[in-house]
Amino acid sequence: MKRALFGGSLAAASLFLMAQAAPIEAQSPPAMATPHTMSGEVTKVDPKRGWIDVKTPEGSMKLHFPPGSLEGVKKGDSVTVELGMATVGSAKTK
């Protein structure tokens, strides 16, 4: 059975990671990286807690979604995940 994690009740499948290095009021808008799409197989799912493990050719991922949004997703399902990343501030160290 095929499922797309960015369709239907999983419209918020994109994962945006933000690194915070400066106070929010001093930051400029985040720079968005080009989204990356990967297909894989569900190896574990906990719909009540919102966790899903996906094995892709690039490696394995553990992702979190709003609790209950993974209802109907089962181990062995084929899924597609789209990831994006936003950087905020600078990661410079002194």
N, C-alpha and C positions, 0 to 999 in steps of 0.2 A: 504494500500500500504506500503510495506517495503522499507526502504532506509538504506544504511550503510554510515555513515558520513565519513568513511575513505576510500571510494571507488570512482571511477570515477573522476569527477571534484573536489571532496572533498578529494583528496589524502593527504592533509595537515591537516587532522582533529585532529591529536594529538596536545594537548595543553601542552606546556612546560612553566612552571612558574619558574622564576629565582629570588631569593632573593639576593640583592647585599649589602654586608656589608663592603667590602674593595675595594680600587681602583682596577680596572680591571687588571693592570699590576702586582699586588701583589697576584692575586688569582691563585689557582691551578685549574685544569680542574674540571668542575662540576661533582658531584656524582649523577648518575641517579637512581631514585627509579624505582621499577618494575612497568610497565604500568598497569593501571586499566581499565577494559572494563565494560561499563554499557549500558544497553538497556533501552529505555523509549519512551515516546510519545511527539511529538512536541506540545507545548501549544501556542506558539507564534513565528512568524518568520518575520524578516525584511530583505529581501535579498539585497535591495539597500544599507543598512548600514552594513550588515553582522552580525546581531544579531539573535540569536535563543534561545528560552526558551525550556528546555526539562525536563519533569517530569519523575523521575525514582523511583524505590522502595527505594533507598537510600536518596532521596530528590530531590528538584528542582535545576536546574542549568541554568544560563544565560551565554552563550558562544558567542565568537566573532570569525568570520572567515573573510577572505578577501571579501570586498564588491562584490556582484554579484555571489559569489561561492555557494550561497544557492538557486539560481534560480531553480524552480521545486520542492523545499521542501515546503510542505503545513502543516498547522495546522492539527493535527490528525495523521500524518505519524508516523510510528514506525521507530526508528533510533537506531543505536549503536554508542557509542562514546568511544574512547580510550584516556585516559588521562595519562600523565606522569609528573614528577616534577624533576627539577634539582636544587640542592642547590649549592650556590656559596659562599665561605667564611664562616664566623662564625657569628652567631646571638647573640654573647655574648654582654652584656651590662656592663658598668662600674658602 
